[in-house]
Amino acid sequence: MRNTFFIFVLVALIVVPAGLDKARADCGEDCDSAYQSATKDCQEIYGDNPEDAGDLAKCVLNARDDYRSCVLNCAYQAD
């Protein structure tokens, strides 16, 4: 049950940012690339060990927050 919930959360955190508006293509592509790299790093660091699920979730949340900040910075730069 815990693994199913963890997988659901992880997928949601990865899919949600991927669906955001890409109106600012160049800057947004940089944000997307950085996010993908960060989440891949999280997976490489923490792997599939259930004992590391909390740390993996925190890592992915940090990557998501960095992604959102990046996208906001793109919006501010465009104005």
C-alpha positions in Angstrom: 0.0 0.0 0.0 2.8 2.4 0.9 4.6 1.7 -2.3 1.5 2.3 -4.4 0.9 5.7 -2.7 4.6 6.6 -3.2 4.5 5.7 -6.9 1.3 7.7 -7.3 2.9 10.8 -5.7 6.1 10.5 -7.6 4.2 10.2 -11.0 2.0 13.1 -10.1 5.0 15.3 -9.2 6.6 14.5 -12.5 3.6 14.8 -14.7 2.1 18.0 -13.4 5.0 20.3 -14.3 5.3 18.7 -17.7 1.8 19.8 -18.5 2.4 23.5 -17.7 2.2 26.2 -20.4 5.3 26.4 -22.6 4.7 29.8 -24.0 8.2 31.0 -23.2 9.9 28.2 -25.2 13.6 28.8 -24.7 13.5 29.6 -21.1 10.8 27.0 -20.4 12.9 24.3 -22.2 15.8 25.1 -19.9 13.5 24.7 -16.9 12.1 21.4 -18.3 15.6 20.1 -18.9 16.8 21.1 -15.4 13.7 19.5 -13.8 14.2 16.2 -15.8 17.8 16.1 -14.8 17.0 16.8 -11.1 14.4 14.1 -10.9 16.7 11.6 -12.6 19.4 12.5 -10.1 16.8 11.8 -7.3 16.1 8.4 -8.7 19.8 7.6 -9.1 20.6 8.7 -5.5 17.6 7.1 -3.7 16.7 4.3 -6.1 13.7 2.0 -5.4 14.5 1.2 -1.7 11.3 1.7 0.3 13.4 2.9 3.2 14.5 5.9 1.2 10.9 6.8 0.0 10.7 9.8 2.2 14.1 11.2 1.1 13.2 10.5 -2.6 9.9 12.3 -2.2 11.6 15.3 -0.6 14.2 15.3 -3.4 11.4 15.3 -6.1 9.5 18.0 -4.2 12.6 20.2 -4.2 13.1 19.6 -7.9 9.4 20.6 -8.5 9.8 23.8 -6.4 12.9 24.7 -8.4 11.0 24.1 -11.6 8.2 26.3 -10.5 10.6 29.1 -9.6 12.4 28.7 -12.9 9.1 29.0 -14.8 8.1 32.1 -12.8 11.5 33.6 -13.6 10.8 33.0 -17.2 7.5 34.8 -16.9 9.2 37.8 -15.2 11.9 37.9 -17.8 9.3 38.1 -20.6 7.6 41.1 -19.2 
